[in-house]
Amino acid sequence: MSDSIIYDLVLTGGRVIDPESGMDAVRNVGISDGEVRAISVDALEGRDVVDATGKVVTAGFIDLHSHGQDSENYEVQARDGVTTALELEVGVGDVDEWYDDREGNTLTNFGASAGHIPVRMQVMNDPGAFLPVADAAHREASESELEEIKAGVERGLQRGALAVGFGLDYTRGCSRWEVLEIFRIAAKYEASCHVHLRGKGHKEPMSSIEATGEVIAASAISGAPLHIVHIQSTGMHATRQTLQMVAEAQERGLDVTTECYPYTAGMTAIDSALFDEGWQDKYGIDYDKLQWVDTGERLNASTFAQYRETGGMVIVHSTPEDAVNAAVLSPLTAIATDGILHNGKGHPRTAGTYSLILGRFVRKRGELSMSDALRKMSLMPAQRLQKRAPAFAKKGRLRVGFDADIVIFDPETVIDNSTYEEPTLPPTGMDHVIVGGVRIVDDGKVVEGVAPGKGVKAQR
């Protein structure tokens, strides 16, 4: 015994699942120095041991679309099995500052894109806090402004941003040429463009079909990889058609991917361009489908006008259930949350997305296999980013030599508990979460005093 290897951490007797290799068997896992060092049928010795008998042991979940990049949100997401949380849609303006602010004090790994929105807001002096509310939302950029915007996005990529983020429905004054110009910069750095489409739903003009066509064309013209965010939320009744467009683009050799979250409501800023005049007809909903985050109340014309003036977050109950199901079950989609919480208020997706997929779509309804669900939550996100950021080639899998970012859950009990009224309720059955070989969640509770999360950047 004295000659045997003693690992930092051993996970015993769990059902180890790795969708990439096809591994699905009871094994012991040995971890040292933040890496998986052994996956074995033989007993392993460790300084620390977790009994995973009867549990699934797999790669931690990688969230490509996580706006809540602070300790409150990291803790809530960690309890749902997230080991890497990435802000790739809106992105950030100053990449160095953003990473520096988080290094050494986060539970989960983190990363961001160079954001077209924040750069455009800065260039155009837009007063919005998170999303544009003035010129950056509504005005076309001048030639000199476009050069500044391009330079700002390129600077972010040069500093290691993982991708380029767009929210075209929030920057409606942005010309199609501006989009192409930013895609060209992304192509230069082999960076994927993570895009919130300019259009929504099935009604023309500016349906989600037209908007999907815009960005697939931009990808084809520029050569930049494309990732369409929350395809069910922007697709609505046209979700099956937009998924078909993604599939056809892939068949023709384009690097186009997409994601979804498993809820019939979204959440956004009430003072954003999404609620410019005509939104009721466009989305096919009225005030009663809007739920004010701070109070839980449903809105009417009066309260809508009041909150539109003051600003804040609103939950939008607008996505048909069949659109959600089509997106979740499609082999094209990764799972991502679009999550953000503030002082315990927000959307249940931040706390429940991954446990909902495992509890409802896998166990209760049997519509997704366990392996397919895990592929959507870990492997597919890693594969989307690993060409530009090779660090992701060691994430999203549970294999020897790969990063020890791991989740251990009970497949018989895992389920989401968060609701629109109580959005931070932790899931059941998401027992242990490990980042870089360090336990961050034990028995469903966040471990105090640890911060193993690391910033993940692209190679420069």
JOJO-V180419 format. One record per pair of residues at least 24 apart in sequence whose ideal C-beta (glycine too) atoms are under 7 Angstrom apart, sorted by sequence separation. I is the first residue (numbers start at 1). J is the second residue. D is the distance in Angstrom with one decimal. If there is no record, write none. Layout:
i:j:d
I:J:D
I:J:D
This chain:
i:j:d
7:31:5.8
8:32:4.5
60:84:6.8
64:88:5.3
65:89:5.4
84:108:6.1
88:112:7.0
91:115:2.5
290:314:5.1
291:315:4.1
408:432:4.0
7:32:5.0
8:33:7.0
83:108:5.7
84:109:4.0
85:110:5.7
86:111:4.7
87:112:4.4
88:113:4.5
90:115:5.4
93:118:3.7
123:148:4.5
82:108:5.9
83:109:6.2
86:112:6.8
87:113:6.9
91:117:6.9
92:118:6.0
93:119:5.4
123:149:5.3
172:198:7.0
208:234:4.9
267:293:7.0
290:316:6.1
291:317:6.7
407:433:5.2
90:117:5.2
91:118:6.5
164:191:5.3
166:193:6.2
168:195:6.4
169:196:5.6
208:235:4.7
231:258:4.6
289:316:6.6
29:57:6.2
90:118:6.9
157:185:7.0
163:191:5.1
166:194:6.9
168:196:6.2
169:197:6.4
208:236:6.9
231:259:6.9
232:260:4.6
289:317:4.4
406:434:4.3
78:107:5.1
93:122:5.6
120:149:5.5
123:152:6.7
153:182:5.7
163:192:4.7
164:193:5.0
165:194:5.1
166:195:4.4
167:196:4.3
168:197:6.2
169:198:5.5
209:238:5.5
216:245:6.5
226:255:6.9
230:259:6.5
231:260:5.5
289:318:6.1
328:357:7.0
405:434:6.8
7:37:6.2
78:108:5.6
119:149:5.5
122:152:6.9
163:193:6.9
166:196:6.5
168:198:3.8
208:238:4.9
212:242:4.8
225:255:4.0
226:256:4.6
227:257:4.9
228:258:4.3
229:259:5.8
230:260:6.0
404:434:6.0
405:435:5.5
7:38:7.0
77:108:6.5
150:181:5.8
154:185:5.1
163:194:5.3
169:200:6.6
193:224:5.2
195:226:6.7
197:228:6.5
207:238:6.2
227:258:6.6
230:261:6.0
405:436:6.8
74:106:5.6
75:107:6.2
146:178:5.8
150:182:6.7
153:185:5.6
157:189:4.4
193:225:6.8
209:241:5.6
227:259:7.0
315:347:6.0
404:436:6.2
74:107:4.6
119:152:3.7
137:170:6.2
140:173:5.1
192:225:4.0
193:226:5.4
194:227:4.7
195:228:5.8
196:229:5.3
209:242:6.4
212:245:5.0
216:249:5.1
233:266:4.7
275:308:6.5
285:318:5.1
313:346:6.9
328:361:6.0
403:436:6.7
404:437:4.2
10:44:4.7
74:108:5.0
119:153:5.6
137:171:6.0
138:172:6.4
139:173:4.4
157:191:5.7
192:226:6.9
193:227:6.8
195:229:6.5
200:234:4.9
202:236:6.7
208:242:5.3
220:254:5.9
10:45:6.9
136:171:6.2
137:172:6.4
138:173:4.6
140:175:5.3
146:181:6.5
150:185:5.9
183:218:4.5
187:222:4.6
192:227:5.0
194:229:5.8
201:236:4.4
202:237:4.5
219:254:5.8
283:318:5.2
10:46:3.1
137:173:6.5
183:219:6.8
187:223:4.3
200:236:6.5
201:237:6.3
202:238:4.0
7:44:6.0
9:46:5.5
12:49:6.2
116:153:6.2
141:178:5.9
187:224:3.9
197:234:4.6
201:238:6.4
219:256:6.1
270:307:5.1
271:308:5.8
7:45:6.9
8:46:6.7
13:51:6.6
14:52:3.0
132:170:6.0
176:214:6.6
180:218:5.4
184:222:4.8
186:224:4.1
196:234:7.0
216:254:6.8
270:308:5.4
329:367:5.8
6:45:5.0
7:46:4.3
8:47:5.8
9:48:4.7
10:49:5.0
11:50:5.0
12:51:5.6
13:52:5.7
14:53:6.9
17:56:5.8
114:153:4.8
131:170:5.1
132:171:6.2
179:218:5.6
183:222:3.9
329:368:6.6
6:46:6.6
8:48:6.7
12:52:6.1
13:53:4.0
15:55:6.9
216:256:6.2
271:311:4.2
4:45:5.7
6:47:6.2
11:52:4.8
14:55:5.1
15:56:5.1
16:57:4.9
17:58:4.6
69:110:6.3
180:221:6.3
183:224:4.5
270:311:6.6
335:376:4.7
370:411:6.8
14:56:6.8
15:57:6.6
114:156:2.7
180:222:6.3
269:311:6.6
270:312:5.8
334:376:5.4
335:377:4.9
14:57:3.6
114:157:5.3
333:376:6.5
269:313:6.1
270:314:4.4
11:57:5.5
267:313:5.8
268:314:6.7
334:380:4.2
114:161:3.9
267:314:6.8
334:381:5.1
113:161:5.3
116:164:6.5
117:165:6.9
267:315:4.9
268:316:6.5
363:411:6.5
112:161:6.3
113:162:5.7
116:165:6.2
267:316:6.7
112:162:6.6
113:163:4.0
114:164:5.4
115:165:4.4
116:166:4.8
117:167:4.9
265:315:5.2
266:316:4.9
334:384:6.9
111:162:4.9
113:164:5.6
120:171:5.9
265:316:6.0
294:345:5.8
358:409:6.8
113:165:3.9
265:317:4.5
266:318:6.8
293:345:4.9
117:170:6.2
264:317:6.5
266:319:6.8
293:346:6.1
117:171:6.3
265:319:6.8
264:319:4.7
359:414:5.0
358:414:4.7
359:415:3.4
264:321:5.6
359:416:6.2
93:152:6.8
355:414:5.3
264:324:5.7
355:415:5.9
356:416:4.0
95:156:4.5
263:324:6.8
355:416:4.4
262:324:5.9
96:159:5.4
95:159:4.1
352:416:3.2
95:160:6.4
352:417:6.8
391:456:5.2
95:161:4.9
116:182:5.6
262:328:5.2
352:418:4.0
260:327:3.7
351:418:3.9
389:456:6.2
260:328:6.0
389:457:6.6
389:458:4.4
390:459:6.1
348:418:3.6
388:458:4.8
389:459:7.0
348:419:5.5
348:420:6.0
351:423:6.1
355:427:3.4
260:333:4.7
350:423:6.6
351:424:5.4
88:162:6.5
91:165:3.1
258:332:5.7
259:333:5.7
261:335:6.9
351:425:6.3
88:163:5.1
90:165:5.6
258:333:5.5
259:334:4.4
260:335:6.8
261:336:6.3
348:423:4.6
351:426:6.4
352:427:5.9
355:430:5.6
86:162:6.6
89:165:5.0
259:335:6.8
261:337:5.6
347:423:5.8
88:165:5.5
90:167:5.8
259:336:4.3
261:338:5.6
346:423:4.9
89:167:6.3
203:282:6.2
267:346:6.7
267:347:4.2
344:424:5.2
113:194:6.0
201:282:6.3
200:282:6.6
201:283:6.0
236:318:6.5
341:423:6.5
200:283:6.5
201:284:6.8
236:319:5.8
237:320:6.1
243:326:6.6
341:424:6.4
236:320:6.4
239:323:3.9
243:327:6.9
247:332:6.1
233:319:5.6
237:323:6.7
240:326:5.3
246:332:5.5
263:349:5.4
232:319:5.6
236:323:5.9
239:326:5.4
243:330:5.3
235:323:6.0
239:327:5.7
261:349:5.2
243:332:6.0
232:323:4.8
262:353:6.4
232:324:5.2
261:353:5.6
262:356:5.3
232:327:3.8
262:357:5.9
231:327:5.6
172:273:5.1
170:272:5.5
231:333:6.7
170:273:5.5
169:273:6.7
170:274:7.0
89:194:5.3
169:274:5.9
315:420:6.0
88:194:4.3
89:196:5.7
230:338:5.5
296:421:5.3
257:384:5.6
291:420:6.3
138:273:6.9
137:273:4.5
131:269:5.0
133:271:5.3
130:269:6.6
133:272:6.9
89:229:5.0
131:272:4.8
265:420:6.9
227:384:6.1
65:229:5.6
192:384:6.2
65:259:6.3
64:259:5.9
192:388:6.9
190:387:5.9
191:388:5.3
190:388:5.1
189:388:7.0
162:385:5.8
162:388:6.6
162:389:5.3
77:339:6.7
76:341:6.1
73:339:6.7
73:340:6.7
73:341:5.5
72:341:6.0
64:334:6.3
65:336:3.8
66:337:5.9
68:339:5.5
80:351:5.9
64:336:4.5
65:337:6.2
67:339:6.6
68:340:4.0
79:351:7.0
80:352:6.3
82:354:6.9
63:336:5.5
65:338:4.9
66:339:5.5
67:340:3.9
68:341:5.3
77:350:6.4
80:353:6.5
81:354:4.9
63:337:5.3
76:350:5.4
80:354:4.9
76:351:4.9
80:355:5.6
73:350:6.3
68:350:6.1
61:354:5.1
162:456:6.9
162:457:6.9
109:405:6.9
162:458:5.6
160:457:3.3
161:458:6.6
160:458:5.0
160:460:5.2
158:460:6.6
84:395:6.4
58:374:5.3
61:377:4.4
62:378:5.8
61:378:5.6
64:381:5.0
60:378:6.8
59:378:4.2
62:381:3.8
58:378:6.9
62:382:5.8
64:384:6.7
84:405:6.6
83:405:3.9
83:407:6.9
81:407:4.0
109:435:6.4
108:435:5.9
81:409:6.5
107:435:6.8
62:395:6.3
107:440:4.8
62:396:5.7
59:396:5.3
59:397:5.5
59:398:4.7
58:398:5.5
57:398:6.9
110:453:6.0
107:451:6.4
109:453:5.0
111:455:6.2
60:405:4.0
106:451:5.8
108:453:4.7
109:454:5.4
110:455:5.7
111:456:4.2
59:405:6.4
60:406:5.7
61:407:6.5
105:451:5.1
107:453:5.5
111:457:6.7
24:371:6.7
59:406:6.6
60:407:4.8
79:426:4.3
80:427:5.7
104:451:6.4
106:453:3.5
109:456:5.6
76:424:5.6
79:427:6.7
57:406:6.4
58:407:6.1
81:430:5.2
80:430:6.1
83:433:6.5
57:408:5.2
79:430:6.2
19:371:4.9
81:433:5.9
83:435:5.0
103:455:5.5
17:370:6.5
55:408:5.0
56:409:5.5
102:455:6.3
17:371:6.4
55:409:6.3
19:374:5.3
55:410:5.5
56:411:5.2
78:433:5.3
19:375:4.0
52:408:5.2
54:410:6.9
99:455:4.5
17:374:5.9
50:408:6.8
99:457:7.0
20:379:5.5
19:379:5.1
39:400:5.8
36:398:6.6
38:400:6.5
78:440:5.3
79:441:5.8
36:399:6.5
37:400:6.6
78:441:5.3
36:400:5.5
36:401:6.8
79:444:6.6
35:401:6.5
36:402:5.4
35:402:6.9
79:446:6.5
35:403:6.5
36:404:5.3
78:446:6.2
34:403:6.6
35:404:5.6
34:404:5.5
75:446:5.0
84:456:6.7
31:404:4.4
60:433:6.4
60:435:6.9
55:431:6.3
20:397:5.0
21:399:6.2
18:397:5.5
18:398:4.5
18:399:5.8
16:398:6.1
50:432:5.8
14:408:6.3
11:408:6.8
34:436:4.1
34:437:4.3
33:437:6.9
31:437:4.7
9:437:5.9
8:437:5.9
